[in-house]
Amino acid sequence: MSDSSETGLRNEVLHRHHQGETQRRIARQLGISRWKVSTIINGYMQDRDSAAPTVPEPSGLERPSRKRGSKLDAFEPQLRDLLHRYPSITATRMFEELAKLGYKGRYSLVRDLVRELRSRPTKPLTVRFETGPGAQAQMDWSIYDIEFTEEGRRKVNAFSYVLAYSRRQYVSFTERQDFETTIREHIQAFRHLGGPAAVCLYDNMKVVVTRWEDGQPLYNTRFLSFATHYGFKPWACQIRRPQTKGKVERPFQYIEGNLLNGHTFRSLEHLNEVARCWLSEIADRRLHGTTRKTPLELHAEELPHLLPLPTLEFDTSQVVYRNVESDGTIRYENNRYSVPWQLAGELLPVRIMERSMIVYGRHLSPVAEHRLVQGHAVEPIMDPAHAPPKDHEEQMRRLRERFAELGETGPRFLEGLLSKQRCGKHQAAQVLALLQAYPKADVLAALARAVTYHAYGFSSLERILAHTSKPKAGWQQIGESEQQAILRLTQSEPIGPRHRREYQDLIHRPAERGAANPRGAVPDDGQPGIVRLVV
């Protein structure tokens, strides 16, 4: 706007103001903001009341501000002193303290001066930097609520792993974000991209960072074992600094706007099928706004600098313990899976893999294997070979063997149970299941009492235990021998405890990559190098 137009607008605003029109009406009639009207009127009032008239400045120069005298001027030294001693004091408290000293002016003067004098920390600029090929990757999770046509509305988790140099990305959608799933998706990303980068940035997810102490992250030792196996270094970002992982945060917006937006999916499996096609046909071939090249072009340059994949993959299976119920099944994620019927009442280790499970017996030999069922199954997943034999004599022989292991009282109670109850065999299996819910000594004492009073029945025995014993705590159901069994199942060589300082030293120790990486070294660009941990 020219000076003449600005002067004309000012005169028109002041003319209407002297005619008694409100600021709202003036702004509406002239098509300007109320703030503009208020600024012109207030400036006019200040200029009119000042000692000297206002002289318009030449175009392009700012008019020097003039500070009018006020009742607060005499109290400014006290105000500055209070603000120095109490930097976080509010304007209201400042007004109260000055009123005690004799200040009679308005609160707004105090508020404005406090706001002017108080120093405000400036937000530091985010310095964006580019890394060399193979030097860095970024990983994160994001949750989406998707309406599937076959499975209904449900929450799914999007796993994203992005190479910082080429921006080539791996995306997969899962049901959960637990440790095993996170590790499994890492391995799939390494396969898809041809290897891991030397360093991977993470936020403070519990899978990676256990907690922070003295401003330093304490990494999950299980995750460090995984990182060691593949030779990359995890790098936890500072808390409340999401811009550190901008290369993985922004692709989520691209996923939402390009992959999820405007598409309908039948199921989680169908969503992952579409995601794989989307990665290869669209995401990998788009012209990136920053690099001005496609991710595939830059990935061809980056591939020789990625860490080589190990010969053996990291074992991502989980080992849990489950009680065998009286019907010969174990429970996992609200579904029931069969085991040999004679193992009722046993506490057995179960190895959970990506798509299947293996149940082990007492001597760590496999006794059952099932394919994992996604979602909730109405009927238990049964293997016909696990059903009790149709031969009545064979069933009775195996039951007598189990009760004979309980001493003299066991066979006596079994015979009384079979003679008194119509469903004696079924109740006998239920009795064996009590051995895992209560201490064995208490179960034997209850059996002896039941024999003494001829209380042959599962319900009677359960009532006796309810009055004379307490159920086992969860930690009591896994003894020392079972813990050793878990170690033998999950680790080829048992690992002893280490002080956390050793892990920190290994993390921050630079590694020599010249001979360790036959596919090429990462250029020295100021980024952290690879660290191979020995755990």
Buried (B, 14 or more C-beta within 10 A) or exposed (E): EEEEEEEEBBEBBBEBBEEEBEBEEBBEEBEBEEEBBBEBBEBBEEBEEEEEEEEEEEEEEEEEEEEEEEEBEEBEEBBEEBBEEEEEBEBEBBBEBBBEEEBEBEBEBBBEBBEEEEEEEEEEEEEEEEBBBBBBBBBBBBEBEBEBEEBEEBEBBBBBBBBBBBBBBBBBBBBEBBBBBBBBBBBBBBEBBBBBBBBBBBBBBEBBBBEEEEEEBBBBBBBBBBBBBBBBBBBBBEEEEEEBBEBBBBBBEBBEEBBBEEEEBEBBEBBBEBBBEBBEEEBBEBEBEEBEBBBBBBBEEBBEBBBBBEEEEBBBBBBEBBBBBBBBBBEBEEBBBBBBBBBBBBBBBBBBBEEEBBBBBEEEEEBBEBEBBBEEEEEBBBBEEBEBEEEEEEBBEBBBEBBEEBEEBBBBBBBBBBEBBEEBBEBBBBBBBBBBBBBEEBBBBBBBBBBEEEBBBBEBBBBBBEEEBEBBEEEEBBEEEEEEBBEEBBEEEEEEEEEEEEBBEBBEEEBEBEEEBEEEBBEEEEBBBBBBBEB
